[in-house]
Amino acid sequence: MWIEPQNLNDPQVIGMVLTKAGFEPKHLLAAIEHQPVKDELRANTEEAVSRGVFGAPTFFVGDRMFFGQDRLDFVEEALNAA
């Protein structure tokens, strides 16, 4: 998504991305249609917003928030220090 912009709202695009990454998309695509999965996504999104998340990818190590794929080195350092 951050290298090649794609519509990850499109199940066909999701399937192609998962396949390219070596995953079998059939089960995941089926799972995202189930209400409990949708409810969990909604709850996770609400929690993220309450913690101050404003975009993706965002990572937390404890209470420290890191935003952006270019911050993965900082996330790794924080995890190693924890």
Backbone atoms as SQL, in Angstrom:
CREATE TABLE atoms (id INTEGER PRIMARY KEY, chain TEXT, resi INTEGER, resn TEXT, atom TEXT, x REAL, y REAL, z REAL);
INSERT INTO atoms VALUES
  (1, 'A', 1, 'MET', 'N', 0.824, -1.190, 0.000),
  (2, 'A', 1, 'MET', 'CA', 0.000, 0.000, 0.000),
  (3, 'A', 1, 'MET', 'C', 0.865, 1.251, 0.000),
  (4, 'A', 2, 'TRP', 'N', 1.991, 1.226, 0.703),
  (5, 'A', 2, 'TRP', 'CA', 2.799, 2.428, 0.809),
  (6, 'A', 2, 'TRP', 'C', 3.768, 2.556, -0.365),
  (7, 'A', 3, 'ILE', 'N', 3.985, 1.483, -1.068),
  (8, 'A', 3, 'ILE', 'CA', 4.888, 1.509, -2.218),
  (9, 'A', 3, 'ILE', 'C', 4.084, 1.609, -3.511),
  (10, 'A', 4, 'GLU', 'N', 3.057, 0.785, -3.623),
  (11, 'A', 4, 'GLU', 'CA', 2.175, 0.783, -4.793),
  (12, 'A', 4, 'GLU', 'C', 0.751, 1.030, -4.307),
  (13, 'A', 5, 'PRO', 'N', 0.259, 2.260, -4.424),
  (14, 'A', 5, 'PRO', 'CA', -1.097, 2.540, -3.952),
  (15, 'A', 5, 'PRO', 'C', -2.121, 1.598, -4.596),
  (16, 'A', 6, 'GLN', 'N', -2.934, 1.001, -3.738),
  (17, 'A', 6, 'GLN', 'CA', -3.946, 0.053, -4.200),
  (18, 'A', 6, 'GLN', 'C', -5.208, 0.244, -3.372),
  (19, 'A', 7, 'ASN', 'N', -6.334, -0.136, -3.932),
  (20, 'A', 7, 'ASN', 'CA', -7.615, -0.027, -3.241),
  (21, 'A', 7, 'ASN', 'C', -7.822, -1.267, -2.372),
  (22, 'A', 8, 'LEU', 'N', -7.414, -1.182, -1.126),
  (23, 'A', 8, 'LEU', 'CA', -7.544, -2.321, -0.230),
  (24, 'A', 8, 'LEU', 'C', -8.960, -2.472, 0.325),
  (25, 'A', 9, 'ASN', 'N', -9.899, -1.711, -0.213),
  (26, 'A', 9, 'ASN', 'CA', -11.314, -1.941, 0.071),
  (27, 'A', 9, 'ASN', 'C', -11.905, -2.943, -0.911),
  (28, 'A', 10, 'ASP', 'N', -11.166, -3.274, -1.929),
  (29, 'A', 10, 'ASP', 'CA', -11.630, -4.192, -2.972),
  (30, 'A', 10, 'ASP', 'C', -11.161, -5.610, -2.631),
  (31, 'A', 11, 'PRO', 'N', -12.091, -6.530, -2.358),
  (32, 'A', 11, 'PRO', 'CA', -11.697, -7.905, -2.009),
  (33, 'A', 11, 'PRO', 'C', -10.803, -8.573, -3.053),
  (34, 'A', 12, 'GLN', 'N', -10.993, -8.257, -4.318),
  (35, 'A', 12, 'GLN', 'CA', -10.148, -8.846, -5.361),
  (36, 'A', 12, 'GLN', 'C', -8.704, -8.355, -5.216),
  (37, 'A', 13, 'VAL', 'N', -8.529, -7.083, -4.892),
  (38, 'A', 13, 'VAL', 'CA', -7.192, -6.527, -4.675),
  (39, 'A', 13, 'VAL', 'C', -6.562, -7.159, -3.436),
  (40, 'A', 14, 'ILE', 'N', -7.352, -7.288, -2.371),
  (41, 'A', 14, 'ILE', 'CA', -6.849, -7.925, -1.148),
  (42, 'A', 14, 'ILE', 'C', -6.370, -9.339, -1.469),
  (43, 'A', 15, 'GLY', 'N', -7.170, -10.083, -2.229),
  (44, 'A', 15, 'GLY', 'CA', -6.797, -11.445, -2.602),
  (45, 'A', 15, 'GLY', 'C', -5.487, -11.490, -3.369),
  (46, 'A', 16, 'MET', 'N', -5.304, -10.573, -4.309),
  (47, 'A', 16, 'MET', 'CA', -4.059, -10.545, -5.085),
  (48, 'A', 16, 'MET', 'C', -2.860, -10.205, -4.205),
  (49, 'A', 17, 'VAL', 'N', -3.043, -9.250, -3.297),
  (50, 'A', 17, 'VAL', 'CA', -1.950, -8.855, -2.399),
  (51, 'A', 17, 'VAL', 'C', -1.563, -10.020, -1.494),
  (52, 'A', 18, 'LEU', 'N', -2.551, -10.695, -0.921),
  (53, 'A', 18, 'LEU', 'CA', -2.278, -11.833, -0.042),
  (54, 'A', 18, 'LEU', 'C', -1.586, -12.964, -0.799),
  (55, 'A', 19, 'THR', 'N', -2.058, -13.251, -1.993),
  (56, 'A', 19, 'THR', 'CA', -1.438, -14.304, -2.801),
  (57, 'A', 19, 'THR', 'C', 0.013, -13.960, -3.113),
  (58, 'A', 20, 'LYS', 'N', 0.255, -12.721, -3.501),
  (59, 'A', 20, 'LYS', 'CA', 1.624, -12.269, -3.812),
  (60, 'A', 20, 'LYS', 'C', 2.534, -12.399, -2.593),
  (61, 'A', 21, 'ALA', 'N', 1.956, -12.212, -1.393),
  (62, 'A', 21, 'ALA', 'CA', 2.734, -12.302, -0.154),
  (63, 'A', 21, 'ALA', 'C', 2.875, -13.739, 0.340),
  (64, 'A', 22, 'GLY', 'N', 2.295, -14.704, -0.395),
  (65, 'A', 22, 'GLY', 'CA', 2.444, -16.101, -0.026),
  (66, 'A', 22, 'GLY', 'C', 1.342, -16.664, 0.848),
  (67, 'A', 23, 'PHE', 'N', 0.241, -15.939, 0.966),
  (68, 'A', 23, 'PHE', 'CA', -0.876, -16.392, 1.793),
  (69, 'A', 23, 'PHE', 'C', -2.003, -16.922, 0.909),
  (70, 'A', 24, 'GLU', 'N', -2.821, -17.776, 1.499),
  (71, 'A', 24, 'GLU', 'CA', -4.028, -18.272, 0.833),
  (72, 'A', 24, 'GLU', 'C', -5.173, -17.339, 1.224),
  (73, 'A', 25, 'PRO', 'N', -5.682, -16.533, 0.289),
  (74, 'A', 25, 'PRO', 'CA', -6.668, -15.510, 0.652),
  (75, 'A', 25, 'PRO', 'C', -8.078, -16.028, 0.929),
  (76, 'A', 26, 'LYS', 'N', -8.394, -17.233, 0.510),
  (77, 'A', 26, 'LYS', 'CA', -9.759, -17.748, 0.594),
  (78, 'A', 26, 'LYS', 'C', -10.354, -17.638, 2.005),
  (79, 'A', 27, 'HIS', 'N', -9.607, -18.091, 3.006),
  (80, 'A', 27, 'HIS', 'CA', -10.129, -18.110, 4.377),
  (81, 'A', 27, 'HIS', 'C', -10.259, -16.704, 4.955),
  (82, 'A', 28, 'LEU', 'N', -9.282, -15.854, 4.686),
  (83, 'A', 28, 'LEU', 'CA', -9.350, -14.488, 5.194),
  (84, 'A', 28, 'LEU', 'C', -10.511, -13.730, 4.558),
  (85, 'A', 29, 'LEU', 'N', -10.654, -13.867, 3.250),
  (86, 'A', 29, 'LEU', 'CA', -11.747, -13.179, 2.575),
  (87, 'A', 29, 'LEU', 'C', -13.107, -13.665, 3.067),
  (88, 'A', 30, 'ALA', 'N', -13.202, -14.935, 3.407),
  (89, 'A', 30, 'ALA', 'CA', -14.451, -15.460, 3.975),
  (90, 'A', 30, 'ALA', 'C', -14.663, -14.912, 5.387),
  (91, 'A', 31, 'ALA', 'N', -13.605, -14.851, 6.174),
  (92, 'A', 31, 'ALA', 'CA', -13.712, -14.413, 7.569),
  (93, 'A', 31, 'ALA', 'C', -14.167, -12.961, 7.683),
  (94, 'A', 32, 'ILE', 'N', -13.722, -12.108, 6.775),
  (95, 'A', 32, 'ILE', 'CA', -14.063, -10.685, 6.903),
  (96, 'A', 32, 'ILE', 'C', -15.541, -10.410, 6.639),
  (97, 'A', 33, 'GLU', 'N', -16.264, -11.402, 6.191),
  (98, 'A', 33, 'GLU', 'CA', -17.701, -11.243, 5.978),
  (99, 'A', 33, 'GLU', 'C', -18.520, -11.571, 7.221),
  (100, 'A', 34, 'HIS', 'N', -17.898, -12.135, 8.248),
  (101, 'A', 34, 'HIS', 'CA', -18.611, -12.544, 9.463),
  (102, 'A', 34, 'HIS', 'C', -18.751, -11.367, 10.429),
  (103, 'A', 35, 'GLN', 'N', -19.914, -11.224, 11.012),
  (104, 'A', 35, 'GLN', 'CA', -20.199, -10.095, 11.899),
  (105, 'A', 35, 'GLN', 'C', -19.240, -10.003, 13.086),
  (106, 'A', 36, 'PRO', 'N', -18.872, -11.107, 13.759),
  (107, 'A', 36, 'PRO', 'CA', -17.926, -10.971, 14.877),
  (108, 'A', 36, 'PRO', 'C', -16.585, -10.355, 14.447),
  (109, 'A', 37, 'VAL', 'N', -16.143, -10.665, 13.250),
  (110, 'A', 37, 'VAL', 'CA', -14.890, -10.088, 12.743),
  (111, 'A', 37, 'VAL', 'C', -15.083, -8.593, 12.498),
  (112, 'A', 38, 'LYS', 'N', -16.204, -8.222, 11.920),
  (113, 'A', 38, 'LYS', 'CA', -16.502, -6.810, 11.694),
  (114, 'A', 38, 'LYS', 'C', -16.604, -6.052, 13.012),
  (115, 'A', 39, 'ASP', 'N', -17.223, -6.685, 14.011),
  (116, 'A', 39, 'ASP', 'CA', -17.358, -6.056, 15.330),
  (117, 'A', 39, 'ASP', 'C', -15.994, -5.843, 15.971),
  (118, 'A', 40, 'GLU', 'N', -15.120, -6.829, 15.838),
  (119, 'A', 40, 'GLU', 'CA', -13.779, -6.692, 16.419),
  (120, 'A', 40, 'GLU', 'C', -12.994, -5.585, 15.720),
  (121, 'A', 41, 'LEU', 'N', -13.110, -5.490, 14.410),
  (122, 'A', 41, 'LEU', 'CA', -12.456, -4.402, 13.678),
  (123, 'A', 41, 'LEU', 'C', -12.959, -3.050, 14.157),
  (124, 'A', 42, 'ARG', 'N', -14.269, -2.950, 14.331),
  (125, 'A', 42, 'ARG', 'CA', -14.839, -1.686, 14.813),
  (126, 'A', 42, 'ARG', 'C', -14.298, -1.342, 16.210),
  (127, 'A', 43, 'ALA', 'N', -14.242, -2.328, 17.097),
  (128, 'A', 43, 'ALA', 'CA', -13.726, -2.099, 18.456),
  (129, 'A', 43, 'ALA', 'C', -12.252, -1.704, 18.416),
  (130, 'A', 44, 'ASN', 'N', -11.468, -2.377, 17.584),
  (131, 'A', 44, 'ASN', 'CA', -10.046, -2.042, 17.466),
  (132, 'A', 44, 'ASN', 'C', -9.855, -0.635, 16.910),
  (133, 'A', 45, 'THR', 'N', -10.695, -0.262, 15.947),
  (134, 'A', 45, 'THR', 'CA', -10.612, 1.078, 15.366),
  (135, 'A', 45, 'THR', 'C', -10.962, 2.132, 16.406),
  (136, 'A', 46, 'GLU', 'N', -12.000, 1.886, 17.178),
  (137, 'A', 46, 'GLU', 'CA', -12.383, 2.829, 18.225),
  (138, 'A', 46, 'GLU', 'C', -11.283, 2.979, 19.271),
  (139, 'A', 47, 'GLU', 'N', -10.654, 1.871, 19.642),
  (140, 'A', 47, 'GLU', 'CA', -9.547, 1.941, 20.603),
  (141, 'A', 47, 'GLU', 'C', -8.383, 2.732, 20.022),
  (142, 'A', 48, 'ALA', 'N', -8.065, 2.489, 18.764),
  (143, 'A', 48, 'ALA', 'CA', -6.964, 3.212, 18.122),
  (144, 'A', 48, 'ALA', 'C', -7.230, 4.707, 18.118),
  (145, 'A', 49, 'VAL', 'N', -8.428, 5.103, 17.755),
  (146, 'A', 49, 'VAL', 'CA', -8.775, 6.526, 17.737),
  (147, 'A', 49, 'VAL', 'C', -8.665, 7.113, 19.137),
  (148, 'A', 50, 'SER', 'N', -9.112, 6.372, 20.145),
  (149, 'A', 50, 'SER', 'CA', -9.046, 6.873, 21.518),
  (150, 'A', 50, 'SER', 'C', -7.602, 7.025, 21.997),
  (151, 'A', 51, 'ARG', 'N', -6.687, 6.269, 21.391),
  (152, 'A', 51, 'ARG', 'CA', -5.265, 6.369, 21.753),
  (153, 'A', 51, 'ARG', 'C', -4.519, 7.413, 20.924),
  (154, 'A', 52, 'GLY', 'N', -5.220, 8.052, 19.999),
  (155, 'A', 52, 'GLY', 'CA', -4.608, 9.118, 19.223),
  (156, 'A', 52, 'GLY', 'C', -4.104, 8.727, 17.850),
  (157, 'A', 53, 'VAL', 'N', -4.431, 7.542, 17.401),
  (158, 'A', 53, 'VAL', 'CA', -3.996, 7.105, 16.073),
  (159, 'A', 53, 'VAL', 'C', -4.668, 7.982, 15.025),
  (160, 'A', 54, 'PHE', 'N', -3.875, 8.436, 14.060),
  (161, 'A', 54, 'PHE', 'CA', -4.411, 9.296, 13.009),
  (162, 'A', 54, 'PHE', 'C', -4.111, 8.763, 11.617),
  (163, 'A', 55, 'GLY', 'N', -3.455, 7.622, 11.528),
  (164, 'A', 55, 'GLY', 'CA', -3.147, 7.035, 10.229),
  (165, 'A', 55, 'GLY', 'C', -2.493, 5.685, 10.401),
  (166, 'A', 56, 'ALA', 'N', -2.188, 5.071, 9.282),
  (167, 'A', 56, 'ALA', 'CA', -1.574, 3.749, 9.309),
  (168, 'A', 56, 'ALA', 'C', -0.320, 3.764, 8.430),
  (169, 'A', 57, 'PRO', 'N', 0.676, 3.043, 8.842),
  (170, 'A', 57, 'PRO', 'CA', 0.710, 2.172, 10.011),
  (171, 'A', 57, 'PRO', 'C', 1.094, 2.938, 11.267),
  (172, 'A', 58, 'THR', 'N', 0.487, 2.570, 12.354),
  (173, 'A', 58, 'THR', 'CA', 0.822, 3.105, 13.669),
  (174, 'A', 58, 'THR', 'C', 1.127, 1.931, 14.582),
  (175, 'A', 59, 'PHE', 'N', 2.190, 2.078, 15.352),
  (176, 'A', 59, 'PHE', 'CA', 2.623, 1.025, 16.284),
  (177, 'A', 59, 'PHE', 'C', 2.725, 1.620, 17.674),
  (178, 'A', 60, 'PHE', 'N', 2.380, 0.821, 18.672),
  (179, 'A', 60, 'PHE', 'CA', 2.553, 1.216, 20.060),
  (180, 'A', 60, 'PHE', 'C', 3.512, 0.251, 20.728),
  (181, 'A', 61, 'VAL', 'N', 4.425, 0.810, 21.500),
  (182, 'A', 61, 'VAL', 'CA', 5.259, 0.035, 22.412),
  (183, 'A', 61, 'VAL', 'C', 4.994, 0.663, 23.771),
  (184, 'A', 62, 'GLY', 'N', 4.209, -0.049, 24.579),
  (185, 'A', 62, 'GLY', 'CA', 3.722, 0.555, 25.816),
  (186, 'A', 62, 'GLY', 'C', 2.808, 1.709, 25.442),
  (187, 'A', 63, 'ASP', 'N', 3.093, 2.886, 25.985),
  (188, 'A', 63, 'ASP', 'CA', 2.295, 4.067, 25.668),
  (189, 'A', 63, 'ASP', 'C', 2.906, 4.906, 24.547),
  (190, 'A', 64, 'ARG', 'N', 4.075, 4.508, 24.075),
  (191, 'A', 64, 'ARG', 'CA', 4.741, 5.279, 23.013),
  (192, 'A', 64, 'ARG', 'C', 4.162, 4.918, 21.653),
  (193, 'A', 65, 'MET', 'N', 3.813, 5.948, 20.897),
  (194, 'A', 65, 'MET', 'CA', 3.222, 5.746, 19.573),
  (195, 'A', 65, 'MET', 'C', 4.255, 6.086, 18.508),
  (196, 'A', 66, 'PHE', 'N', 4.306, 5.230, 17.489),
  (197, 'A', 66, 'PHE', 'CA', 5.181, 5.438, 16.341),
  (198, 'A', 66, 'PHE', 'C', 4.316, 5.388, 15.092),
  (199, 'A', 67, 'PHE', 'N', 4.439, 6.408, 14.250),
  (200, 'A', 67, 'PHE', 'CA', 3.638, 6.468, 13.038),
  (201, 'A', 67, 'PHE', 'C', 4.536, 6.394, 11.816),
  (202, 'A', 68, 'GLY', 'N', 4.170, 5.529, 10.893),
  (203, 'A', 68, 'GLY', 'CA', 4.844, 5.463, 9.598),
  (204, 'A', 68, 'GLY', 'C', 5.754, 4.265, 9.462),
  (205, 'A', 69, 'GLN', 'N', 5.812, 3.746, 8.253),
  (206, 'A', 69, 'GLN', 'CA', 6.669, 2.583, 7.990),
  (207, 'A', 69, 'GLN', 'C', 8.140, 2.928, 8.133),
  (208, 'A', 70, 'ASP', 'N', 8.465, 4.192, 8.005),
  (209, 'A', 70, 'ASP', 'CA', 9.857, 4.608, 8.152),
  (210, 'A', 70, 'ASP', 'C', 10.276, 4.702, 9.616),
  (211, 'A', 71, 'ARG', 'N', 9.393, 4.354, 10.536),
  (212, 'A', 71, 'ARG', 'CA', 9.702, 4.383, 11.978),
  (213, 'A', 71, 'ARG', 'C', 9.934, 2.987, 12.551),
  (214, 'A', 72, 'LEU', 'N', 9.976, 1.982, 11.709),
  (215, 'A', 72, 'LEU', 'CA', 10.134, 0.611, 12.202),
  (216, 'A', 72, 'LEU', 'C', 11.431, 0.423, 12.979),
  (217, 'A', 73, 'ASP', 'N', 12.485, 1.135, 12.607),
  (218, 'A', 73, 'ASP', 'CA', 13.734, 1.046, 13.375),
  (219, 'A', 73, 'ASP', 'C', 13.532, 1.547, 14.803),
  (220, 'A', 74, 'PHE', 'N', 12.741, 2.620, 14.952),
  (221, 'A', 74, 'PHE', 'CA', 12.451, 3.141, 16.288),
  (222, 'A', 74, 'PHE', 'C', 11.601, 2.169, 17.090),
  (223, 'A', 75, 'VAL', 'N', 10.667, 1.507, 16.421),
  (224, 'A', 75, 'VAL', 'CA', 9.833, 0.498, 17.085),
  (225, 'A', 75, 'VAL', 'C', 10.716, -0.643, 17.585),
  (226, 'A', 76, 'GLU', 'N', 11.623, -1.098, 16.736),
  (227, 'A', 76, 'GLU', 'CA', 12.533, -2.186, 17.128),
  (228, 'A', 76, 'GLU', 'C', 13.387, -1.776, 18.323),
  (229, 'A', 77, 'GLU', 'N', 13.905, -0.559, 18.310),
  (230, 'A', 77, 'GLU', 'CA', 14.710, -0.079, 19.445),
  (231, 'A', 77, 'GLU', 'C', 13.879, -0.045, 20.722),
  (232, 'A', 78, 'ALA', 'N', 12.659, 0.433, 20.627),
  (233, 'A', 78, 'ALA', 'CA', 11.783, 0.515, 21.800),
  (234, 'A', 78, 'ALA', 'C', 11.448, -0.874, 22.328),
  (235, 'A', 79, 'LEU', 'N', 11.217, -1.830, 21.433),
  (236, 'A', 79, 'LEU', 'CA', 10.938, -3.194, 21.866),
  (237, 'A', 79, 'LEU', 'C', 12.146, -3.826, 22.549),
  (238, 'A', 80, 'ASN', 'N', 13.324, -3.577, 22.015),
  (239, 'A', 80, 'ASN', 'CA', 14.537, -4.125, 22.611),
  (240, 'A', 80, 'ASN', 'C', 14.833, -3.516, 23.966),
  (241, 'A', 81, 'ALA', 'N', 14.415, -2.269, 24.175),
  (242, 'A', 81, 'ALA', 'CA', 14.646, -1.595, 25.436),
  (243, 'A', 81, 'ALA', 'C', 13.600, -1.960, 26.486),
  (244, 'A', 82, 'ALA', 'N', 12.487, -2.520, 26.052),
  (245, 'A', 82, 'ALA', 'CA', 11.388, -2.827, 26.980),
  (246, 'A', 82, 'ALA', 'C', 11.700, -4.026, 27.832);
